[in-house]
Amino acid sequence: MILEHEAIPKAYRLARLLAVKETNLEESTFPEVCPYSLQETSDTGFYPS
């Protein structure tokens, strides 16, 4: 079972790999860890700038 605090990092790692595959950009183009906190990702009013 994935705990809440582990879900974002795991999903981000997979999303980063998918973004590399889809864009043909270098993996280093994307931040190594999710730049948003768990609280920010859960906030429906949060919009990254």
The first five atom37 places (N, CA, C, CB, O) and aatype in JSON, in Angstrom:
{
  "aatype": [12, 9, 10, 6, 8, 6, 0, 9, 14, 11, 0, 18, 1, 10, 0, 1, 10, 10, 0, 19, 11, 6, 16, 2, 10, 6, 6, 15, 16, 13, 14, 6, 19, 4, 14, 18, 15, 10, 5, 6, 16, 15, 3, 16, 7, 13, 18, 14, 15],
  "atom_mask": [
    [1, 1, 1, 1, 1],
    [1, 1, 1, 1, 1],
    [1, 1, 1, 1, 1],
    [1, 1, 1, 1, 1],
    [1, 1, 1, 1, 1],
    [1, 1, 1, 1, 1],
    [1, 1, 1, 1, 1],
    [1, 1, 1, 1, 1],
    [1, 1, 1, 1, 1],
    [1, 1, 1, 1, 1],
    [1, 1, 1, 1, 1],
    [1, 1, 1, 1, 1],
    [1, 1, 1, 1, 1],
    [1, 1, 1, 1, 1],
    [1, 1, 1, 1, 1],
    [1, 1, 1, 1, 1],
    [1, 1, 1, 1, 1],
    [1, 1, 1, 1, 1],
    [1, 1, 1, 1, 1],
    [1, 1, 1, 1, 1],
    [1, 1, 1, 1, 1],
    [1, 1, 1, 1, 1],
    [1, 1, 1, 1, 1],
    [1, 1, 1, 1, 1],
    [1, 1, 1, 1, 1],
    [1, 1, 1, 1, 1],
    [1, 1, 1, 1, 1],
    [1, 1, 1, 1, 1],
    [1, 1, 1, 1, 1],
    [1, 1, 1, 1, 1],
    [1, 1, 1, 1, 1],
    [1, 1, 1, 1, 1],
    [1, 1, 1, 1, 1],
    [1, 1, 1, 1, 1],
    [1, 1, 1, 1, 1],
    [1, 1, 1, 1, 1],
    [1, 1, 1, 1, 1],
    [1, 1, 1, 1, 1],
    [1, 1, 1, 1, 1],
    [1, 1, 1, 1, 1],
    [1, 1, 1, 1, 1],
    [1, 1, 1, 1, 1],
    [1, 1, 1, 1, 1],
    [1, 1, 1, 1, 1],
    [1, 1, 1, 0, 1],
    [1, 1, 1, 1, 1],
    [1, 1, 1, 1, 1],
    [1, 1, 1, 1, 1],
    [1, 1, 1, 1, 1]
  ],
  "atom_positions": [
    [[0.85, -1.18, 0.0], [0.0, 0.0, 0.0], [0.9, 1.25, 0.0], [-0.97, -0.01, 1.24], [1.88, 1.33, 0.75]],
    [[0.55, 2.21, -0.84], [1.32, 3.45, -0.91], [0.72, 4.45, 0.08], [1.31, 4.03, -2.36], [-0.48, 4.71, 0.07]],
    [[1.58, 4.99, 0.92], [1.14, 6.0, 1.86], [1.02, 7.34, 1.15], [2.1, 6.1, 3.05], [1.67, 7.57, 0.12]],
    [[0.2, 8.21, 1.69], [-0.05, 9.51, 1.07], [1.23, 10.27, 0.78], [-0.95, 10.34, 1.96], [1.38, 10.84, -0.3]],
    [[2.17, 10.29, 1.74], [3.4, 11.06, 1.54], [4.33, 10.42, 0.51], [4.12, 11.21, 2.86], [5.3, 11.05, 0.09]],
    [[4.06, 9.18, 0.1], [4.85, 8.5, -0.92], [4.22, 8.6, -2.3], [5.04, 7.05, -0.55], [4.9, 8.39, -3.31]],
    [[2.94, 8.92, -2.36], [2.2, 8.91, -3.63], [2.71, 9.96, -4.61], [0.73, 9.12, -3.37], [2.92, 9.66, -5.78]],
    [[2.9, 11.18, -4.15], [3.33, 12.26, -5.04], [4.73, 11.98, -5.6], [3.33, 13.61, -4.29], [4.91, 12.06, -6.81]],
    [[5.72, 11.64, -4.77], [7.04, 11.36, -5.34], [7.03, 10.21, -6.36], [8.0, 11.02, -4.22], [7.7, 10.29, -7.39]],
    [[6.27, 9.16, -6.08], [6.22, 8.03, -7.01], [5.54, 8.44, -8.31], [5.47, 6.83, -6.36], [6.05, 8.14, -9.39]],
    [[4.42, 9.11, -8.22], [3.72, 9.56, -9.42], [4.57, 10.54, -10.22], [2.38, 10.21, -9.04], [4.56, 10.51, -11.45]],
    [[5.29, 11.41, -9.52], [6.13, 12.38, -10.21], [7.26, 11.7, -10.97], [6.7, 13.39, -9.21], [7.55, 12.07, -12.11]],
    [[7.89, 10.71, -10.36], [8.97, 9.98, -11.06], [8.45, 9.37, -12.36], [9.55, 8.87, -10.15], [9.11, 9.45, -13.39]],
    [[7.28, 8.76, -12.29], [6.69, 8.15, -13.49], [6.29, 9.22, -14.51], [5.47, 7.31, -13.11], [6.5, 9.03, -15.71]],
    [[5.73, 10.32, -14.04], [5.33, 11.4, -14.95], [6.54, 12.03, -15.62], [4.54, 12.47, -14.18], [6.48, 12.41, -16.79]],
    [[7.63, 12.15, -14.89], [8.86, 12.72, -15.44], [9.39, 11.83, -16.57], [9.95, 12.88, -14.33], [9.78, 12.33, -17.63]],
    [[9.38, 10.53, -16.36], [9.82, 9.6, -17.4], [8.92, 9.67, -18.63], [9.86, 8.18, -16.87], [9.4, 9.62, -19.76]],
    [[7.63, 9.79, -18.4], [6.68, 9.91, -19.51], [6.9, 11.22, -20.27], [5.24, 9.83, -18.98], [6.83, 11.24, -21.5]],
    [[7.16, 12.3, -19.54], [7.41, 13.59, -20.19], [8.67, 13.52, -21.06], [7.56, 14.71, -19.13], [8.69, 14.09, -22.15]],
    [[9.69, 12.84, -20.58], [10.93, 12.68, -21.37], [10.62, 11.91, -22.66], [12.01, 11.93, -20.54], [11.07, 12.29, -23.74]],
    [[9.87, 10.85, -22.53], [9.52, 10.02, -23.69], [8.68, 10.79, -24.7], [8.78, 8.76, -23.24], [8.91, 10.7, -25.9]],
    [[7.7, 11.55, -24.21], [6.78, 12.26, -25.1], [7.39, 13.5, -25.74], [5.56, 12.65, -24.33], [7.0, 13.87, -26.85]],
    [[8.34, 14.13, -25.07], [8.89, 15.39, -25.58], [10.25, 15.23, -26.25], [9.0, 16.39, -24.47], [10.72, 16.14, -26.94]],
    [[10.89, 14.09, -26.04], [12.26, 13.86, -26.53], [13.26, 14.85, -25.95], [12.29, 13.94, -28.04], [14.31, 15.09, -26.54]],
    [[12.93, 15.43, -24.8], [13.85, 16.32, -24.1], [14.69, 15.5, -23.14], [13.08, 17.45, -23.35], [14.3, 14.39, -22.76]],
    [[15.82, 16.04, -22.75], [16.68, 15.36, -21.78], [15.99, 15.28, -20.42], [18.03, 16.1, -21.66], [15.23, 16.17, -20.05]],
    [[16.25, 14.21, -19.71], [15.66, 14.04, -18.38], [16.03, 15.19, -17.45], [16.11, 12.71, -17.76], [15.24, 15.58, -16.58]],
    [[17.22, 15.74, -17.64], [17.68, 16.85, -16.8], [16.88, 18.14, -17.03], [19.15, 17.11, -17.06], [17.01, 19.09, -16.25]],
    [[16.05, 18.18, -18.07], [15.19, 19.34, -18.33], [14.14, 19.5, -17.23], [14.51, 19.19, -19.7], [13.72, 20.61, -16.91]],
    [[13.74, 18.38, -16.67], [12.67, 18.37, -15.68], [13.24, 18.25, -14.27], [11.69, 17.21, -15.96], [14.22, 17.52, -14.06]],
    [[12.65, 18.95, -13.3], [13.15, 18.85, -11.92], [13.2, 17.39, -11.47], [12.26, 19.68, -10.96], [12.34, 16.59, -11.82]],
    [[14.22, 17.06, -10.7], [14.4, 15.69, -10.24], [13.31, 15.27, -9.25], [15.78, 15.53, -9.6], [12.89, 14.11, -9.23]],
    [[12.86, 16.2, -8.45], [11.77, 15.92, -7.5], [10.63, 16.89, -7.77], [12.27, 16.04, -6.02], [10.83, 17.98, -8.3]],
    [[9.45, 16.49, -7.4], [8.27, 17.33, -7.6], [8.46, 18.67, -6.89], [7.0, 16.61, -7.09], [8.74, 18.7, -5.69]],
    [[8.3, 19.77, -7.61], [8.52, 21.08, -7.01], [7.35, 21.57, -6.14], [8.79, 22.07, -8.1], [7.4, 22.68, -5.6]],
    [[6.33, 20.78, -6.02], [5.14, 21.19, -5.26], [4.95, 20.3, -4.04], [3.89, 21.14, -6.14], [5.24, 19.11, -4.07]],
    [[4.47, 20.9, -2.98], [4.22, 20.16, -1.74], [2.94, 19.35, -1.86], [4.15, 21.11, -0.54], [2.12, 19.58, -2.75]],
    [[2.78, 18.4, -0.96], [1.55, 17.62, -0.92], [0.36, 18.54, -0.71], [1.61, 16.56, 0.2], [-0.7, 18.35, -1.31]],
    [[0.53, 19.53, 0.15], [-0.55, 20.49, 0.41], [-0.93, 21.25, -0.87], [-0.14, 21.48, 1.51], [-2.11, 21.43, -1.16]],
    [[0.07, 21.68, -1.63], [-0.21, 22.42, -2.86], [-0.93, 21.54, -3.89], [1.09, 22.96, -3.47], [-1.86, 22.0, -4.56]],
    [[-0.53, 20.3, -4.01], [-1.15, 19.42, -4.99], [-2.59, 19.05, -4.6], [-0.32, 18.15, -5.17], [-3.38, 18.63, -5.44]],
    [[-2.92, 19.2, -3.32], [-4.27, 18.89, -2.85], [-5.18, 20.11, -2.85], [-4.21, 18.3, -1.45], [-6.4, 19.98, -2.68]],
    [[-4.61, 21.29, -3.04], [-5.36, 22.54, -2.99], [-5.97, 22.84, -4.35], [-4.46, 23.72, -2.54], [-5.25, 23.12, -5.31]],
    [[-7.3, 22.76, -4.44], [-7.96, 23.0, -5.72], [-7.8, 24.44, -6.22], [-9.44, 22.66, -5.6], [-8.02, 24.72, -7.4]],
    [[-7.44, 25.35, -5.34], [-7.25, 26.74, -5.73], [-5.82, 27.07, -6.1], [0.0, 0.0, 0.0], [-5.54, 28.19, -6.54]],
    [[-4.91, 26.12, -5.94], [-3.5, 26.36, -6.23], [-3.27, 26.28, -7.73], [-2.6, 25.34, -5.49], [-3.72, 25.34, -8.4]],
    [[-2.58, 27.28, -8.25], [-2.2, 27.28, -9.67], [-0.74, 27.7, -9.76], [-3.14, 28.25, -10.54], [-0.41, 28.85, -9.45]],
    [[0.13, 26.77, -10.17], [1.57, 27.11, -10.22], [1.84, 28.21, -11.24], [2.4, 25.87, -10.56], [1.22, 28.26, -12.31]],
    [[2.76, 29.07, -10.89], [3.08, 30.15, -11.82], [4.31, 29.85, -12.63], [3.27, 31.45, -11.07], [4.72, 30.66, -13.46]]
  ]
}
